[in-house]
Amino acid sequence: MKIGICNDRYEIRHKVKEILQETYTEEQGFLIHSYTPNEIKIDIEDMVFDCEILIMNTDYPESGLRGVAIAKQINAAFPFCKIIYLTENENAIKDVYETNHCYFVRQKDADQVMELAMQKAVNMVKQDTARKSLEIICDGHHVFINRPDIIYIEKCGRTIKIVTRFREYTSYKSLAGIRKMLGDNMIRVHGGYVVNLTYITYLGVETLEVQNGKTIPIGRTYDKEVRKAYQEYWKK
C-alpha cells in the first residue's frame, strides 16, 4: 500500500514520515513517499499518480497551489485514493467538504490524531475489495487506472493498449489475463479486443463503435455473447 505525504515544507514532510514509519513499515507492505505539491501535480497530469493514501494540505502558499483543487483532480481521475488533510488553517474545514476525503487533521494535533486518521484510511483501502482501480506497470511506473474510465483494451503484439477517457497506457500483460481483473461491463468482442459496454455507441453486423470514434471488429466466436451482453446491459 503506497502512502504519500505532500507538503511544500520539508520539515513537515519529514516529521509526518517519521510518525508513520513507527507503525507502517515496508515489511508490512507499506511504502511511504514524500512529495512537493508540484511533484504531485506533475504525476496527476502524466496520469501516473499511484498513492492509495495521500496526506496533504489544503493550501500550498510557497508553491502557489491550492490543495483543495489538487484533491478535486485526484477525486476525479484517481478515486481509489483516500485523502487525509493535514493543515494549520482551521478555517479550511469548510472548503474540504467540496472534496471526497476521509479525515481532517489540524497540524497541532498531528501527534495525537494522525494514527486515528491513518487507521481509518488503511481500513477503507482494505475493505474496498471491489476496488474500481486496475493496477498495471506502464513505462516503469505502477499506475492505477479507474476501471469505469476504460473504453477498450487492444492487443498489440506482446503488449496491450488500454484506452481510457483521459489517455492511453501500454502494459506487458495478456489480454486474457487482464480480462479476469475487470468487471462484468468489460467484454471480449474479438481475439484482439476487450470493450466496455458503457462506451459502445453503435453495434453493427461485423463491427461496433465506441465513444471516442474507434471502430472495432466483432469476432464470429464472440458475436452472440456480445449481442446478448449488450442487450442485458441496457435493460438494467
Accessible surface in RSA format (square Angstrom, percent):
REM  Atomic radii and reference values for relative SASA: ProtOr
REM  Chains: A
REM  Algorithm: Lee & Richards
REM  Probe-radius: 1.40
REM  Slices: 20
REM RES _ NUM      All-atoms   Total-Side   Main-Chain    Non-polar    All polar
REM                ABS   REL    ABS   REL    ABS   REL    ABS   REL    ABS   REL
RES MET A   1    49.17  25.5  18.78  12.4  30.39  72.4  22.48  19.1  26.68  35.4
RES LYS A   2    37.51  18.3  36.27  22.3   1.24   2.9  14.35  12.9  23.16  24.7
RES ILE A   3     0.00   0.0   0.00   0.0   0.00   0.0   0.00   0.0   0.00   0.0
RES GLY A   4     0.00   0.0   0.00   N/A   0.00   0.0   0.00   0.0   0.00   0.0
RES ILE A   5     2.17   1.2   2.17   1.6   0.00   0.0   2.17   1.6   0.00   0.0
RES CYS A   6     1.89   1.4   0.13   0.1   1.75   4.1   0.00   0.0   1.89   2.0
RES ASN A   7     4.06   2.8   4.06   3.9   0.00   0.0   0.70   1.7   3.35   3.2
RES ASP A   8    25.68  18.0   8.14   8.1  17.54  41.5   5.51  13.0  20.18  20.1
RES ARG A   9    80.36  33.7  77.28  39.4   3.08   7.3  23.73  32.4  56.63  34.3
RES TYR A  10   143.32  66.9 138.86  79.0   4.46  11.6 108.65  81.6  34.68  42.7
RES GLU A  11    95.89  55.1  88.90  67.3   6.99  16.7  54.87 106.1  41.02  33.5
RES ILE A  12    12.43   7.1  11.56   8.6   0.87   2.1  12.43   9.0   0.00   0.0
RES ARG A  13    32.91  13.8  32.91  16.8   0.00   0.0   1.45   2.0  31.46  19.1
RES HIS A  14    82.65  45.2  78.96  54.9   3.69   9.4  57.30  59.1  25.35  29.5
RES LYS A  15    88.10  43.0  87.26  53.5   0.84   2.0  52.66  47.4  35.44  37.8
RES VAL A  16     1.40   0.9   1.40   1.3   0.00   0.0   1.40   1.2   0.00   0.0
RES LYS A  17    60.63  29.6  60.63  37.2   0.00   0.0  19.54  17.6  41.09  43.8
RES GLU A  18    92.04  52.8  87.85  66.5   4.19  10.0  28.49  55.1  63.55  51.9
RES ILE A  19    36.77  20.9  33.27  24.8   3.50   8.4  33.52  24.1   3.25   8.8
RES LEU A  20     2.99   1.7   2.34   1.7   0.64   1.6   2.99   2.1   0.00   0.0
RES GLN A  21    90.04  50.3  78.94  57.7  11.10  26.4  23.56  50.1  66.48  50.4
RES GLU A  22   149.33  85.7 110.88  83.9  38.46  91.6  45.19  87.4 104.14  85.0
RES THR A  23    61.12  43.5  52.48  53.2   8.64  20.6  37.20  50.0  23.92  36.2
RES TYR A  24    15.14   7.1  13.30   7.6   1.84   4.8  10.72   8.1   4.42   5.4
RES THR A  25    45.98  32.7  40.92  41.5   5.07  12.1  42.93  57.7   3.06   4.6
RES GLU A  26   126.82  72.8 108.74  82.3  18.08  43.0  29.74  57.5  97.08  79.3
RES GLU A  27   159.96  91.8 119.20  90.2  40.76  97.1  73.36 141.9  86.61  70.7
RES GLN A  28   115.91  64.8  81.96  59.9  33.95  80.8  35.46  75.5  80.45  61.0
RES GLY A  29    41.62  51.3   0.00   N/A  41.62  51.3  34.63  95.0   6.99  15.7
RES PHE A  30    17.87   8.9  16.85  10.4   1.02   2.7  16.85  10.2   1.02   2.9
RES LEU A  31    84.95  47.3  84.48  60.4   0.47   1.2  84.95  59.7   0.00   0.0
RES ILE A  32    21.09  12.0   5.49   4.1  15.59  37.6   5.49   4.0  15.59  42.3
RES HIS A  33    76.41  41.8  74.69  51.9   1.72   4.4  45.07  46.4  31.35  36.5
RES SER A  34    44.91  38.0  21.43  28.6  23.49  54.1  18.95  40.4  25.96  36.4
RES TYR A  35    23.89  11.2  23.06  13.1   0.83   2.2  20.69  15.6   3.20   3.9
RES THR A  36    44.24  31.5  44.17  44.8   0.07   0.2  40.42  54.3   3.82   5.8
RES PRO A  37     0.19   0.1   0.19   0.2   0.00   0.0   0.19   0.2   0.00   0.0
RES ASN A  38    74.75  51.5  74.30  71.8   0.46   1.1  20.69  49.8  54.06  52.3
RES GLU A  39    85.07  48.8  82.54  62.4   2.53   6.0  32.90  63.6  52.16  42.6
RES ILE A  40     0.44   0.2   0.44   0.3   0.00   0.0   0.44   0.3   0.00   0.0
RES LYS A  41    70.71  34.5  70.63  43.3   0.07   0.2  36.41  32.8  34.30  36.5
RES ILE A  42    95.42  54.3  95.42  71.1   0.00   0.0  95.42  68.7   0.00   0.0
RES ASP A  43    34.27  24.0  34.27  34.1   0.00   0.0   0.07   0.2  34.20  34.1
RES ILE A  44    10.39   5.9   8.71   6.5   1.68   4.0   8.71   6.3   1.68   4.6
RES GLU A  45   104.13  59.8  72.15  54.6  31.98  76.1  37.73  73.0  66.41  54.2
RES ASP A  46    73.28  51.3  66.89  66.6   6.39  15.1  18.33  43.1  54.95  54.8
RES MET A  47    23.04  11.9  23.04  15.2   0.00   0.0  13.55  11.5   9.49  12.6
RES VAL A  48    24.11  15.9  19.88  18.0   4.23  10.2  19.88  17.3   4.23  11.5
RES PHE A  49     1.48   0.7   1.25   0.8   0.22   0.6   1.48   0.9   0.00   0.0
RES ASP A  50    14.55  10.2  13.88  13.8   0.67   1.6   0.31   0.7  14.24  14.2
RES CYS A  51     0.98   0.7   0.98   1.1   0.00   0.0   0.00   0.0   0.98   1.1
RES GLU A  52    17.49  10.0  17.49  13.2   0.00   0.0   0.92   1.8  16.57  13.5
RES ILE A  53     0.00   0.0   0.00   0.0   0.00   0.0   0.00   0.0   0.00   0.0
RES LEU A  54     0.06   0.0   0.06   0.0   0.00   0.0   0.06   0.0   0.00   0.0
RES ILE A  55     1.93   1.1   1.57   1.2   0.37   0.9   1.57   1.1   0.37   1.0
RES MET A  56     1.74   0.9   0.24   0.2   1.51   3.6   1.74   1.5   0.00   0.0
RES ASN A  57    21.53  14.8  21.26  20.5   0.27   0.6   0.00   0.0  21.53  20.8
RES THR A  58     0.89   0.6   0.89   0.9   0.00   0.0   0.31   0.4   0.57   0.9
RES ASP A  59    48.87  34.2  47.47  47.3   1.40   3.3  23.50  55.3  25.37  25.3
RES TYR A  60     0.37   0.2   0.00   0.0   0.37   1.0   0.11   0.1   0.27   0.3
RES PRO A  61   113.16  82.5  81.67  74.4  31.49 114.5  92.74  76.6  20.41 126.9
RES GLU A  62   126.40  72.6  85.05  64.3  41.36  98.5  46.28  89.5  80.12  65.4
RES SER A  63    35.69  30.2   7.65  10.2  28.04  64.6   8.53  18.2  27.16  38.1
RES GLY A  64    66.49  82.0   0.00   N/A  66.49  82.0  35.67  97.9  30.82  69.0
RES LEU A  65    35.29  19.7  29.40  21.0   5.89  14.8  31.75  22.3   3.54   9.5
RES ARG A  66   110.32  46.3 105.19  53.6   5.13  12.2  58.10  79.4  52.22  31.6
RES GLY A  67     0.00   0.0   0.00   N/A   0.00   0.0   0.00   0.0   0.00   0.0
RES VAL A  68     0.59   0.4   0.59   0.5   0.00   0.0   0.59   0.5   0.00   0.0
RES ALA A  69    43.59  40.1  40.73  62.9   2.86   6.5  41.96  59.1   1.63   4.3
RES ILE A  70     6.15   3.5   6.11   4.6   0.04   0.1   6.11   4.4   0.04   0.1
RES ALA A  71     0.00   0.0   0.00   0.0   0.00   0.0   0.00   0.0   0.00   0.0
RES LYS A  72    89.34  43.6  83.46  51.2   5.88  14.0  47.42  42.7  41.92  44.7
RES GLN A  73    82.98  46.4  75.92  55.5   7.05  16.8  32.48  69.1  50.49  38.3
RES ILE A  74     0.09   0.0   0.09   0.1   0.00   0.0   0.09   0.1   0.00   0.0
RES ASN A  75    27.99  19.3  18.00  17.4  10.00  24.1  12.98  31.2  15.02  14.5
RES ALA A  76    67.50  62.1  47.01  72.5  20.49  46.6  58.14  81.9   9.36  24.8
RES ALA A  77    12.49  11.5   9.94  15.3   2.55   5.8   9.94  14.0   2.55   6.8
RES PHE A  78     0.64   0.3   0.53   0.3   0.12   0.3   0.53   0.3   0.12   0.3
RES PRO A  79    58.02  42.3  37.89  34.5  20.13  73.2  40.59  33.5  17.43 108.3
RES PHE A  80    11.94   6.0   2.99   1.9   8.95  23.3   7.99   4.8   3.95  11.3
RES CYS A  81     6.81   5.2   0.00   0.0   6.81  16.0   0.00   0.0   6.81   7.3
RES LYS A  82    30.74  15.0  27.80  17.1   2.95   7.0   8.91   8.0  21.83  23.3
RES ILE A  83     0.52   0.3   0.00   0.0   0.52   1.3   0.00   0.0   0.52   1.4
RES ILE A  84     0.00   0.0   0.00   0.0   0.00   0.0   0.00   0.0   0.00   0.0
RES TYR A  85     0.00   0.0   0.00   0.0   0.00   0.0   0.00   0.0   0.00   0.0
RES LEU A  86     3.79   2.1   3.54   2.5   0.24   0.6   3.54   2.5   0.24   0.7
RES THR A  87     1.78   1.3   1.70   1.7   0.08   0.2   0.02   0.0   1.76   2.7
RES GLU A  88   108.07  62.0  83.57  63.2  24.50  58.3  35.19  68.1  72.88  59.5
RES ASN A  89    64.74  44.6  57.55  55.6   7.19  17.3  26.60  64.0  38.15  36.9
RES GLU A  90    78.76  45.2  69.04  52.2   9.72  23.1  26.75  51.7  52.01  42.5
RES ASN A  91   110.36  76.1 104.19 100.7   6.17  14.8  18.76  45.1  91.60  88.5
RES ALA A  92     1.10   1.0   0.42   0.6   0.68   1.5   1.10   1.5   0.00   0.0
RES ILE A  93    78.32  44.6  78.32  58.4   0.00   0.0  78.32  56.4   0.00   0.0
RES LYS A  94   145.21  70.8 124.12  76.2  21.09  50.2 107.42  96.7  37.79  40.3
RES ASP A  95    36.94  25.9  36.93  36.8   0.01   0.0   0.35   0.8  36.59  36.5
RES VAL A  96     0.00   0.0   0.00   0.0   0.00   0.0   0.00   0.0   0.00   0.0
RES TYR A  97   152.24  71.1 123.87  70.5  28.37  73.8  90.69  68.2  61.55  75.9
RES GLU A  98    99.94  57.4  67.11  50.8  32.82  78.1  40.12  77.6  59.82  48.8
RES THR A  99    12.09   8.6   0.00   0.0  12.09  28.8   3.96   5.3   8.12  12.3
RES ASN A 100   113.96  78.6 107.27 103.7   6.69  16.1  28.58  68.8  85.38  82.5
RES HIS A 101    43.83  24.0  12.99   9.0  30.84  78.9  10.60  10.9  33.23  38.7
RES CYS A 102     8.89   6.7   0.52   0.6   8.37  19.7   4.97  12.6   3.92   4.2
RES TYR A 103    61.84  28.9  55.74  31.7   6.11  15.9  35.57  26.7  26.27  32.4
RES PHE A 104    36.65  18.3  17.67  10.9  18.99  49.4  17.67  10.7  18.99  54.3
RES VAL A 105     1.28   0.8   0.08   0.1   1.19   2.9   1.28   1.1   0.00   0.0
RES ARG A 106    91.86  38.6  89.70  45.7   2.17   5.2  16.30  22.3  75.56  45.8
RES GLN A 107    27.98  15.6  24.64  18.0   3.34   8.0  19.42  41.3   8.56   6.5
RES LYS A 108   146.08  71.3 110.06  67.5  36.02  85.8  79.67  71.7  66.41  70.7
RES ASP A 109    31.44  22.0  31.44  31.3   0.00   0.0   5.04  11.9  26.39  26.3
RES ALA A 110     1.22   1.1   0.98   1.5   0.24   0.5   0.98   1.4   0.24   0.6
RES ASP A 111    88.34  61.9  61.72  61.4  26.63  63.0  20.36  47.9  67.98  67.8
RES GLN A 112   129.89  72.6 107.68  78.7  22.21  52.9  63.75 135.7  66.14  50.2
RES VAL A 113    37.06  24.4  37.06  33.6   0.00   0.0  37.06  32.2   0.00   0.0
RES MET A 114     0.71   0.4   0.71   0.5   0.00   0.0   0.71   0.6   0.00   0.0
RES GLU A 115    59.11  33.9  57.79  43.7   1.32   3.1  44.80  86.6  14.31  11.7
RES LEU A 116    99.44  55.4  95.62  68.4   3.82   9.6  95.64  67.2   3.80  10.2
RES ALA A 117     0.00   0.0   0.00   0.0   0.00   0.0   0.00   0.0   0.00   0.0
RES MET A 118     0.14   0.1   0.14   0.1   0.00   0.0   0.14   0.1   0.00   0.0
RES GLN A 119    83.83  46.9  80.97  59.2   2.86   6.8  24.47  52.1  59.36  45.0
RES LYS A 120    97.76  47.7  91.32  56.0   6.44  15.3  53.87  48.5  43.90  46.8
RES ALA A 121     0.00   0.0   0.00   0.0   0.00   0.0   0.00   0.0   0.00   0.0
RES VAL A 122     9.86   6.5   9.86   8.9   0.00   0.0   9.86   8.6   0.00   0.0
RES ASN A 123    73.54  50.7  73.08  70.6   0.47   1.1   8.62  20.7  64.92  62.8
RES MET A 124    70.00  36.2  64.63  42.8   5.37  12.8  66.39  56.4   3.61   4.8
RES VAL A 125    12.78   8.4   7.30   6.6   5.48  13.2   8.30   7.2   4.48  12.2
RES LYS A 126   127.95  62.4 107.16  65.8  20.78  49.5  67.14  60.4  60.81  64.8
RES GLN A 127   136.99  76.6 113.12  82.7  23.87  56.8  45.92  97.7  91.07  69.1
RES ASP A 128    46.10  32.3  37.93  37.8   8.17  19.3  13.09  30.8  33.02  32.9
RES THR A 129   126.19  89.8  88.84  90.1  37.35  89.0  70.87  95.2  55.32  83.6
RES ALA A 130    87.42  80.4  64.26  99.2  23.17  52.7  74.25 104.6  13.18  34.9
RES ARG A 131    47.16  19.8  45.26  23.1   1.89   4.5  22.62  30.9  24.54  14.9
RES LYS A 132   134.63  65.7 129.65  79.6   4.98  11.9  75.74  68.2  58.89  62.7
RES SER A 133     7.60   6.4   0.82   1.1   6.79  15.6   0.82   1.7   6.79   9.5
RES LEU A 134     0.89   0.5   0.12   0.1   0.77   1.9   0.89   0.6   0.00   0.0
RES GLU A 135    78.22  44.9  70.07  53.0   8.15  19.4  21.06  40.7  57.15  46.7
RES ILE A 136     2.58   1.5   0.00   0.0   2.58   6.2   2.58   1.9   0.00   0.0
RES ILE A 137    97.62  55.6  90.41  67.4   7.21  17.4  90.41  65.1   7.21  19.6
RES CYS A 138     4.78   3.6   4.04   4.5   0.74   1.7   0.33   0.8   4.46   4.8
RES ASP A 139   122.45  85.8  83.80  83.4  38.66  91.4  38.25  90.0  84.20  84.0
RES GLY A 140    71.81  88.6   0.00   N/A  71.81  88.6  33.80  92.8  38.01  85.1
RES HIS A 141    93.38  51.0  90.14  62.7   3.23   8.3  48.30  49.8  45.08  52.5
RES HIS A 142    89.38  48.8  86.07  59.8   3.31   8.5  61.39  63.3  27.99  32.6
RES VAL A 143     0.10   0.1   0.10   0.1   0.00   0.0   0.10   0.1   0.00   0.0
RES PHE A 144    11.50   5.8  10.36   6.4   1.14   3.0  10.36   6.3   1.14   3.3
RES ILE A 145     5.20   3.0   3.09   2.3   2.11   5.1   5.20   3.7   0.00   0.0
RES ASN A 146    17.45  12.0  15.03  14.5   2.42   5.8   0.36   0.9  17.09  16.5
RES ARG A 147    67.96  28.5  66.24  33.8   1.73   4.1  15.28  20.9  52.68  31.9
RES PRO A 148    59.54  43.4  48.97  44.6  10.57  38.4  56.19  46.4   3.35  20.8
RES ASP A 149     7.44   5.2   7.44   7.4   0.00   0.0   1.48   3.5   5.96   5.9
RES ILE A 150     0.11   0.1   0.11   0.1   0.00   0.0   0.11   0.1   0.00   0.0
RES ILE A 151     7.61   4.3   7.61   5.7   0.00   0.0   7.61   5.5   0.00   0.0
RES TYR A 152     7.41   3.5   7.41   4.2   0.00   0.0   0.00   0.0   7.41   9.1
RES ILE A 153     0.00   0.0   0.00   0.0   0.00   0.0   0.00   0.0   0.00   0.0
RES GLU A 154    28.19  16.2  28.19  21.3   0.00   0.0   1.26   2.4  26.93  22.0
RES LYS A 155   112.08  54.7  96.40  59.1  15.68  37.3  39.18  35.3  72.90  77.7
RES CYS A 156    52.93  40.0  36.56  40.8  16.37  38.5  31.39  79.5  21.55  23.2
RES GLY A 157    62.70  77.3   0.00   N/A  62.70  77.3  43.10 118.3  19.60  43.9
RES ARG A 158   211.84  88.9 185.83  94.7  26.01  61.9  80.97 110.7 130.87  79.3
RES THR A 159    24.02  17.1  23.11  23.4   0.91   2.2  14.79  19.9   9.23  13.9
RES ILE A 160     1.32   0.8   1.22   0.9   0.10   0.2   1.32   1.0   0.00   0.0
RES LYS A 161    55.25  27.0  55.25  33.9   0.00   0.0  18.29  16.5  36.96  39.4
RES ILE A 162     0.00   0.0   0.00   0.0   0.00   0.0   0.00   0.0   0.00   0.0
RES VAL A 163     5.97   3.9   5.97   5.4   0.00   0.0   5.97   5.2   0.00   0.0
RES THR A 164     9.41   6.7   1.78   1.8   7.62  18.2   1.35   1.8   8.05  12.2
RES ARG A 165   126.89  53.3  92.04  46.9  34.85  83.0  26.10  35.7 100.79  61.1
RES PHE A 166    94.20  47.1  59.27  36.7  34.92  90.9  64.09  38.9  30.10  86.2
RES ARG A 167    71.85  30.2  60.14  30.7  11.71  27.9  36.54  49.9  35.31  21.4
RES GLU A 168    90.00  51.7  78.44  59.3  11.56  27.5  26.03  50.3  63.98  52.2
RES TYR A 169     3.66   1.7   2.00   1.1   1.66   4.3   1.95   1.5   1.70   2.1
RES THR A 170    65.49  46.6  60.66  61.5   4.82  11.5  34.15  45.9  31.34  47.4
RES SER A 171     4.18   3.5   2.94   3.9   1.23   2.8   1.23   2.6   2.94   4.1
RES TYR A 172   170.76  79.7 140.98  80.2  29.78  77.5  97.94  73.6  72.82  89.8
RES LYS A 173    70.78  34.5  60.62  37.2  10.16  24.2  28.45  25.6  42.33  45.1
RES SER A 174    71.25  60.2  53.52  71.4  17.73  40.8  50.55 107.6  20.71  29.0
RES LEU A 175     6.16   3.4   2.61   1.9   3.55   8.9   2.61   1.8   3.55   9.6
RES ALA A 176    55.37  50.9  50.89  78.5   4.48  10.2  52.44  73.9   2.92   7.7
RES GLY A 177    31.07  38.3   0.00   N/A  31.07  38.3  26.62  73.1   4.45  10.0
RES ILE A 178     0.35   0.2   0.00   0.0   0.35   0.9   0.00   0.0   0.35   1.0
RES ARG A 179    67.28  28.2  67.25  34.3   0.03   0.1  21.23  29.0  46.05  27.9
RES LYS A 180   178.77  87.2 142.40  87.4  36.37  86.6  93.52  84.2  85.25  90.8
RES MET A 181    66.56  34.5  57.06  37.8   9.50  22.6  55.90  47.5  10.66  14.1
RES LEU A 182    16.53   9.2   0.10   0.1  16.43  41.3   0.10   0.1  16.43  44.2
RES GLY A 183    35.11  43.3   0.00   N/A  35.11  43.3  33.45  91.8   1.66   3.7
RES ASP A 184   128.88  90.3 109.59 109.1  19.29  45.6  27.86  65.6 101.02 100.7
RES ASN A 185    54.07  37.3  53.45  51.7   0.62   1.5  10.20  24.5  43.88  42.4
RES MET A 186     5.59   2.9   5.59   3.7   0.00   0.0   5.59   4.8   0.00   0.0
RES ILE A 187     8.30   4.7   8.30   6.2   0.00   0.0   8.30   6.0   0.00   0.0
RES ARG A 188    53.06  22.3  52.15  26.6   0.91   2.2  13.39  18.3  39.67  24.0
RES VAL A 189     0.00   0.0   0.00   0.0   0.00   0.0   0.00   0.0   0.00   0.0
RES HIS A 190    58.69  32.1  58.69  40.8   0.00   0.0  34.26  35.3  24.43  28.4
RES GLY A 191    36.11  44.5   0.00   N/A  36.11  44.5  27.95  76.7   8.16  18.3
RES GLY A 192    13.72  16.9   0.00   N/A  13.72  16.9  12.78  35.1   0.95   2.1
RES TYR A 193    24.56  11.5  24.56  14.0   0.00   0.0  10.03   7.5  14.53  17.9
RES VAL A 194     0.00   0.0   0.00   0.0   0.00   0.0   0.00   0.0   0.00   0.0
RES VAL A 195     0.00   0.0   0.00   0.0   0.00   0.0   0.00   0.0   0.00   0.0
RES ASN A 196     4.97   3.4   4.97   4.8   0.00   0.0   0.00   0.0   4.97   4.8
RES LEU A 197     6.50   3.6   6.50   4.7   0.00   0.0   6.50   4.6   0.00   0.0
RES THR A 198    57.46  40.9  44.80  45.4  12.67  30.2  39.95  53.7  17.51  26.5
RES TYR A 199    19.41   9.1  18.17  10.3   1.24   3.2   9.46   7.1   9.94  12.3
RES ILE A 200     7.08   4.0   0.00   0.0   7.08  17.1   0.00   0.0   7.08  19.2
RES THR A 201    84.25  59.9  48.59  49.3  35.66  85.0  51.73  69.5  32.52  49.2
RES TYR A 202   128.81  60.1 125.01  71.1   3.80   9.9  91.30  68.6  37.50  46.2
RES LEU A 203    40.83  22.7  15.71  11.2  25.12  63.1  15.71  11.0  25.12  67.6
RES GLY A 204     7.88   9.7   0.00   N/A   7.88   9.7   7.88  21.6   0.00   0.0
RES VAL A 205   128.73  84.7 116.24 105.2  12.49  30.1 118.08 102.6  10.65  28.9
RES GLU A 206   128.25  73.6 122.26  92.5   5.99  14.3  37.84  73.2  90.41  73.8
RES THR A 207    49.82  35.4  49.76  50.4   0.06   0.1  31.55  42.4  18.27  27.6
RES LEU A 208     0.54   0.3   0.00   0.0   0.54   1.3   0.54   0.4   0.00   0.0
RES GLU A 209    65.25  37.5  65.25  49.4   0.00   0.0   2.29   4.4  62.96  51.4
RES VAL A 210     1.18   0.8   0.00   0.0   1.18   2.8   0.00   0.0   1.18   3.2
RES GLN A 211   113.98  63.7  89.22  65.2  24.76  58.9  25.14  53.5  88.84  67.4
RES ASN A 212    81.15  56.0  40.14  38.8  41.01  98.8  34.93  84.1  46.22  44.7
RES GLY A 213    46.52  57.4   0.00   N/A  46.52  57.4  26.76  73.4  19.76  44.2
RES LYS A 214    64.23  31.3  55.80  34.2   8.43  20.1  27.08  24.4  37.15  39.6
RES THR A 215    75.67  53.8  59.76  60.6  15.90  37.9  42.26  56.8  33.41  50.5
RES ILE A 216     0.00   0.0   0.00   0.0   0.00   0.0   0.00   0.0   0.00   0.0
RES PRO A 217    50.61  36.9  50.59  46.1   0.02   0.1  50.59  41.8   0.02   0.1
RES ILE A 218    15.84   9.0   0.50   0.4  15.34  37.0   0.50   0.4  15.34  41.6
RES GLY A 219    14.25  17.6   0.00   N/A  14.25  17.6  14.25  39.1   0.00   0.0
RES ARG A 220   237.79  99.8 213.03 108.6  24.76  59.0  84.94 116.1 152.85  92.6
RES THR A 221   122.12  86.9  88.91  90.1  33.21  79.1  62.77  84.3  59.35  89.7
RES TYR A 222    49.96  23.3  49.94  28.4   0.02   0.1  25.33  19.0  24.63  30.4
RES ASP A 223    39.34  27.6  39.34  39.2   0.00   0.0  13.57  31.9  25.77  25.7
RES LYS A 224   181.39  88.5 173.80 106.6   7.58  18.1 119.27 107.4  62.11  66.2
RES GLU A 225    98.67  56.6  91.49  69.2   7.18  17.1  38.13  73.8  60.53  49.4
RES VAL A 226     0.00   0.0   0.00   0.0   0.00   0.0   0.00   0.0   0.00   0.0
RES ARG A 227    64.39  27.0  64.33  32.8   0.06   0.1  40.23  55.0  24.16  14.6
RES LYS A 228   132.15  64.5 128.63  78.9   3.53   8.4  73.45  66.1  58.71  62.5
RES ALA A 229    20.71  19.0  16.07  24.8   4.65  10.6  18.89  26.6   1.82   4.8
RES TYR A 230    48.54  22.7  48.54  27.6   0.00   0.0  25.40  19.1  23.14  28.5
RES GLN A 231   109.49  61.2 103.30  75.5   6.19  14.7  29.04  61.8  80.45  61.0
RES GLU A 232    83.90  48.2  80.88  61.2   3.02   7.2  29.54  57.1  54.36  44.4
RES TYR A 233    38.68  18.1  33.76  19.2   4.92  12.8  15.78  11.9  22.90  28.2
RES TRP A 234   144.93  58.2 119.32  57.8  25.62  60.1 120.35  64.2  24.59  39.9
RES LYS A 235   168.08  82.0 131.26  80.5  36.83  87.7  88.45  79.6  79.64  84.8
RES LYS A 236   180.84  88.2 112.59  69.1  68.25 162.5 115.04 103.5  65.80  70.1
END  Absolute sums over single chains surface
CHAIN  1 A    12369.1      10114.3       2254.8       6289.0       6080.2
END  Absolute sums over all chains
TOTAL         12369.1      10114.3       2254.8       6289.0       6080.2
